[in-house]
Amino acid sequence: MQPNRPEIRRDLSLSNGRVGDVESARGNLDAALSAFRECLGIFRELVCLQPDRPVLRRDLSVSLQRVGDVESARGNLDAALSAFQESVGIFRELVRLHPDQPEFGNDLSSRWAGLRWFSSGKTIRRRPRTTTTKRSASYSVLIATAAFC
């Protein structure tokens, strides 16, 4: 087994996200943030390595949302806002490049609603996901490499 293969790195990152969900539910916000930041770092790396895979960009945006949620719960509102804004920006780009993929539009709408809620001065506290969602197969359109690559 090659631990640096992108598929294995993605699985590791998704597992870190689940650990973060559990730690967040337990109220261990420092541990949750650590897990979500590790998840975020891996997805940033994977997006740079495979910019033609929109699912990785979606994963990155979800990781940013989780980091923002925990930062908000910890009272770090500037860090939370920054993460939420970056998440929205990624979905804007996905919607622009993939107008035929309704799930990206749905995700963008959800991120916008969360950002509006947050901007109104309220904090966001999400419950951890308990089920997995079926992801679309593969995509063929090349996405421009993000500024963080």
N, C-alpha and C positions, 0 to 999 in steps of 0.2 A: 504494500500500500504506500502511496506517495502522498504525504500529508500536505504538500504544497499545491496539489492539483486544485484548480478552481472549484470543481464540484465539491470536493472535500472541505475546502475553505468556506464555501457557502453553507454547507451543512453545519459546520462548526459555528458559524455566525448565527444561524437560525437557532441552534441549541443555546448559545449565549443569550439570545433574545428571550427564550423561554425561562432561563435562569433569572434574568432580569424581571420578567413578569412575576415569578414566584416571590422573589425578594421584595418587589414593590408591594405585592399583596400582603406580605408579612410585615410591611412597614419598615423594612431595612433599605431605606432610600440610598444610602451610600453604596451598599452592595449592588443594588439595582442599577444605579448610575454607572458603576464600574463595568457591569456586564453589558449594559447598553452601549457604552462608549467603545468597548472592545468589539462588539457587533458592528458598530458604526465604522470603526477603522478598517475592518475586514471588507465591508461593502464598498468603502471608498477605494480601496486597493483593487477590488474585483471590477468595479466600473471602469477604472483606468486601464485594466488589462483586457477587458472585454466590452468596449463601448457599444458594440452592436447588439447587446442583450438588454432590452428594455426592462425585463424582469429584475435585473440587478439594480437598475435605477429606482424601480419601485421599492425594492427591498431597502435601498439606501434611504429613501424618503420615509418609509415606515420606521426605520431606526432613528432618524432625526426626530420624528414625532414622539417616539418613546423617550428619547433624551429630553426633549422639551417638556413632556409630561412630568418627568421626575424633577427636572430643574424647577418647574413651576411649583410642585409640591414642596420643594425645599426652600421656596421663597426667592430663588435666583431668577427673577423675572426677565432681566436682560438676556441671560443665556437661554432661557426658555423661548423668548420671542425670536431670537436669532435662529434657533433650531426650527421653530415653526415656519418662519419665513423662508428658510432654505428648502424645507419640505414642500411648501407651496410652489416655489420656483421650479423644483424638479418636476412636479406634476404638470405645471403649465407647459413645460417643454415636452413632456410625454404626450399631452393632449394635442399640442401643435403638430408633433411629428407622427402621431398615430390617431387621427380623428376617427378611424374605423374601430377603435378599441374602446367600447363604452365603459369598461371598468376603470380606465384612467380618468375619464370625465367624472365618474362617480367618486373616485378617490379625491380628485381635485375639489369637488363640491364639499366633501366631508372635511378636507383640510381647511378650506376657506371658512366654513362654519365654525370650526374650532378656533381658527385665528381671530375671527370676529368676536367670539365668546371671550377669548383670552384678552383681546384688546379692550374689551368693555370693563376690564379690571377684575375679572373672575379668574380663579385658577381652575385648571382642568385636572381631574383625577379620574383616570380610566381604570376599569376593572381588567385584569389580565384575560387574554383570550383563552377559551377552554376548548375550542375546536379549531381544526385547521381548515383553511379554505382551499379549494381546488384552484390551481393557477392555470392560466392559459399555457398552451404548449410553447412553441418557439415563435420568434418574430424575425423578420428578415430585413427590416429597414435599419439602416445605420444611423445611430444617434451621434450627434456631435459630442466630442469629448468635453467633459465638464472642466471648469476652471481649476478645480482642485487636483487635476491629474498632473 
